[in-house]
Amino acid sequence: GASPATGGSMLEVLLPLRPTGSRPPLFCVHPAGGISWPYIGLARYLADHPLYGLQARGLAGPEELPATLEEMVADYLEQIRAAQPAGPYHLLGWSFGGVVAHALAAELQRAGEQVALLALLDAYPLGAESSQEAAPLSERDVLTLLLDAAGLSEEGPLDEELDRDRVMDLLRRKRTIPAELLEERALAAVIDVSNNNVRLLRGFTPGRFDGDLLLFTAAQPAPDSPPDDHPTPRAWQPYVDGMITIHAIASTHHHMMRPEALAQLGPILAAALEETGRRRPTQGS
């Protein structure tokens, strides 16, 4: 298939998944692994909205990783404003990216901008993140993550003596994953980025967002998680002044961009974007 990015690298910080459209863009913040190209799956549900992914620094080439979540937020704000200089803004984040999206929303408001939509995919503040998310990632975890993203994980969890070359071969043949991401250097970077992001989350307290929150929860527990491990949406209440609307999606945390989950959440997200468009007085006729 064609690569969604036009020119440039698939590992850049601002990834134009679909740069065209007459409506306001939706900015999607990466999960802990730092990559945002799985969000391309949203494109078919969001007519006429440009779609951008924010990706972690350190993937495209060696560079210093952010020391704090605030530093990451300031960086991503610059990226967002380069693509869309003024609001209203529409933000989405999955997992770790949800905490960043919420922080971006609060920061944009502090700068006097309007945030019309804040949508989170199974994201929770403050160490409320399930414990599995907080464990440092190994290479095996990253390969599992890539197999997942490529839709190849139906065969069940990877065995301990995972043959990396076999996995890479599988991924190259499937061609749903940007080739650059399958290079040795990029894989190592995903591990560093993930572990850094988990560390950033531990040291961060969210601010307050004065608006509504659209929260999609993963209704199916991860195969290996203890039954009571899942944080509750109530964890967001101290950090959101508006209404929290919750939609349970029949999916596990890691499969929120799979076709089955997208079929559930895509239309709800599209309707929410429509709604924000209707609430605003439009310029011109």
N, C-alpha and C positions, 0 to 999 in steps of 0.2 A: 504493500500500500504506500501511498504518498506520505512523506513526512509532513506533519502539521505545521512545522516551523518553516517560514519562507527564508531561505538563506540562513547564515549564522549557525550557531550550534544548538543542538537540542538540550544542551546542559547550561545555557545562559540563565542568569537570575530572573529576567523577565522573559517568559516563553510565550510567544504569540500562538496559542493553539488554534484560534480562528480570529485573525486581526480585523476582519471586516464585519459590517453590520451597522444599521442606522440607529440602533438603540444603545443605551448606556452599556459599557462593558461590565462583565462579571470577572472579578479578580479572585483566583482560587489559590489558597496558600497550601504548600506541601505538608504532608504528614512527616513523621520523625525522620524517615529515610531521605528526605530532601528533594525527592523527584515529583514533578507535577504533570508529566504527560498522561498519566491515567485519566485525568480530568477531561481529555478529549472526548470521552464517552458522553459527557453532558451536552456536547454540541448539537446532537440531533434533537434534543428536547427543547433547546433554547433558541427559537427562531429569531434571527436578526440581532442577537446580542453578540458583540465581539467577546471572545473568551481568552483570558490570559492566565497563565500559571506563574506563581512565584516559586522559584527553586533556590535551594540552599547555595550559598557561596562554597567554593572548594570542590564543586563537581566538575566545572568546566576546565579547571586547572588549579595548581597548588596556590592557595592564598590563605590568609589568616581567617579562622572561623570566628564568628561573633563571641565576645566574652560574656555578654549578658543578653537576655531576651529584649531589653529596651534598645540595645544597639542594633539588633536584627530588625526591630520594628521601624527604627529611624531609617535604616537602609531601604527596607521595602516600601516605606512611604515615598521616598524619592523615586523609586522605580514606578510606583503606581501613578504618581503625579506627572512623570514624564509621558506616560501613555494617556492620562486623563487629568489635565491641569486643574479642573474644578469639579465639585460635586454636582448632583448627589452621587454617592458611591455605593457600589453593590459588592459585598464581600462574602466569600465562602471559605470554610476551612474544615479539613478532615483531621480528626485525632489531634496530634500536636499542633497542626495548622489551625485548628479551631481556636485554640488559646491565643495564637498569634493574630488571627483575624479579629477576634474580640478586642485585643489590645490596639490593633490598627484602627478599629472603629472608634474607640475611646479617644485615641490620639487625633484622629481627623476631626472629631467633634471639638476637641480642645482648641484646634486651629480654626474653629468657626465654620467647618465644612458640614454638609448634611450627609448622613449615612442613611440611605433609603432601605437597604436590606443587609441584614447580618444573618447568614445561614450556617449552621454548624453540623458536621456529620460525625456523630458519636465522639464528641469532644467534651472534656470536662476540665474544670480549673484545678489547680493546686494539688499535686499529688493525689487528687481524686482519680487521676488516670489509673487505670487498672495496673496491678503490679507487674503484669507481663510486659507492659509498655515501658516500664521503668528499668527493666533488666538490660544491661549492655548487649548490643547485638553482636553475634558472631558471624563469620562468613556464611555459615550454614543458614542462619536466619535470613541473611540478605539474599542468598540464592532462592530460599523458599519464597521470600517476598517477590522476587522477580518472576518466579514460576507462577505465583499467584496472579501477579499483574498481567502475565501473558495468558492467563486462563488455563494453565497447565497443571494446576494443583489437585485436580480431581483424583489423581492416583493415590492421594493420601499423603500424610506427612513424610518428609524425607528421612531416609534411614541415616544412622550415624556416619557410616562410611560413604558418605555422599561423594560421588565422582563428579568433581567440578567440571571437568572437560565434557562429560556426557551432558550435564545440565546446560553448559554454554552452547553445545552443539544443538541441543533441543531448542534453545531460545533463538539461536541464529536462524534455524529452519523455520520457526514459527513466524519470525519477522514482525512481531507486534512491538518489539522493544528496540529503541534506537540503538544502532550498532555501537555508537560511541560509549554507551553505558555498559557494554559488555567487555570493554577493555579492562585489563588488569588494574590500571591506575584508577579508573572510575569506580570499580567495585570496592577497592580499598577506601576510596573517598566516601562512599555511601556508609561504610562502617564508622569512619571517623565522625561524619556529620551526624549520624544517628546517635552516637554516644554523646556527642557534644550537645545535641538538642535535648536529650534526656536530662543532662546536667543543668541546662538553662532553665528547664521547666521546674526543677527542684528549688531553684533560687528565686522564683518569680511569684509575686502576688498581683493578680489582675486589678485594674482600675474599675471604674464604673462606666457602663455604657447607658446613655439615656435614650432608650429606644426599645423596640421589640426584638425578640430573639426567636428565630425559627430553628428548632433543634430536631434533627433526625437521629433517632437512637437505633443501635443495632440490637434487634430483639433476640437474636440467637447468640448464646454464649460461645466463646471460642472453645474448640474441642478440649483443650487442656486446662481451662480455667476453673477454679473452684466456684461453686454455684453462687456464693454470696459476694463474689469479687467485683461485680459490676457497679460502678458508681451511679448515683441517681441524678436525674436532671435538676433536682432541687439544689444541687451544689452550685448552680449558677445564680440562684436568687439574690445573694448579696451583691452581685456584680452587674445586675441588669435592672434598670428602673422601669422598663415597659413590661409587656406581656411575653411570657415564654410559651410558645406553641410547640407541642411535641408530636412528632409522627414516628411511630415505631415501624421500622423496616425489617422485613423478614430476611435477615442477613447477619453474618458475623461482622465483627469490627473491621477485619482486613479485606472483606469482600464488598465494601460499599460502592466500588466502581465497576463491579461485575454487571453484565447485562440484566440479570434477574433483579438486582437491587436498584439499578438505574431505572428500570421499567416502573418501579414503585415511586422512587423519589423524584425522578425527572419531571413528570407532569405537575407535581406539587410545587416544585421549585419554579417551573415555568409560570404557574398560576400566581405565585407570590411576586414574581418579577412584573407580571402584567398588572397586578394590583398596585404596586408602587408607582407604576406608570400612570395609572388612572387617578391616584390620589393627588398627583402633582398638577398644578396648572401648567399646561404645555405652552411653549413659546409659539408664536405664529398661529396659523389656523389649525 
